[in-house]
Amino acid sequence: MIAGLHKNLPNVGIYIWDGLPYSKAKTNLTQHTIISSSAVFKDLSNNKSVADWMYDATNDEIKSYGLELLLDKKY
């Protein structure tokens, strides 16, 4: 999916993090749920928070973070 985004939208900004507990249950925050939590202000990837990444993007500094997490990761 990421390769397709980069191919079709060369200037796309992507932010990926390696899980963040939502609660004591074995669930994790996703892009759909992190925006409404205080975790949006935590540095989750490359010392940047999701809020920082969104702020930068709205100010024409579109970057990607966390892409290294996609490389042959074993869980």
C-alpha positions in Angstrom: 0.0 0.0 0.0 2.8 2.5 0.9 4.6 1.8 -2.4 1.4 2.5 -4.2 0.9 5.8 -2.4 4.4 6.9 -3.2 4.0 5.9 -6.8 0.7 7.7 -7.3 1.3 10.6 -4.9 5.0 11.3 -5.0 4.8 14.1 -2.4 2.6 12.1 0.1 3.5 12.3 3.8 3.2 9.1 5.8 3.5 8.7 9.6 3.9 5.1 11.0 4.4 4.1 14.6 4.9 0.7 16.2 1.8 0.3 18.3 0.6 2.3 21.2 -1.7 0.7 23.8 -5.2 2.0 23.8 -6.2 0.4 27.1 -5.2 -2.6 29.2 -6.9 -4.8 26.6 -4.7 -6.0 23.7 -5.8 -3.3 21.3 -3.7 -0.6 19.8 -4.5 2.9 18.6 -4.8 3.4 14.9 -4.9 6.4 12.6 -8.6 6.5 13.2 -8.4 6.6 17.0 -5.1 8.4 17.8 -6.4 11.9 16.8 -8.9 11.9 19.6 -6.4 10.8 22.3 -3.6 12.6 24.2 -1.2 10.2 22.4 -1.4 12.5 19.4 1.1 14.7 21.2 3.6 11.8 22.1 6.8 11.4 20.0 6.1 8.1 18.5 8.3 8.1 15.4 11.6 9.9 14.8 11.1 12.2 17.8 8.0 13.7 16.1 4.4 13.5 17.3 1.4 13.0 15.1 0.4 16.6 16.0 3.9 17.8 14.9 3.6 15.9 11.6 0.2 17.3 10.9 1.3 20.9 11.8 4.3 20.6 9.5 2.1 19.2 6.6 -0.3 22.2 6.9 2.8 24.5 6.6 4.1 22.8 3.4 6.7 20.7 5.1 5.3 17.3 4.1 7.5 14.4 5.4 7.3 10.7 6.2 8.3 9.1 9.4 8.5 5.4 10.5 8.9 3.8 7.1 11.8 1.8 8.5 9.2 -0.1 10.6 8.0 -1.8 7.3 11.3 -3.5 6.6 11.2 -7.2 7.4 9.9 -6.6 10.9 9.4 -9.7 13.0 6.8 -9.8 15.8 
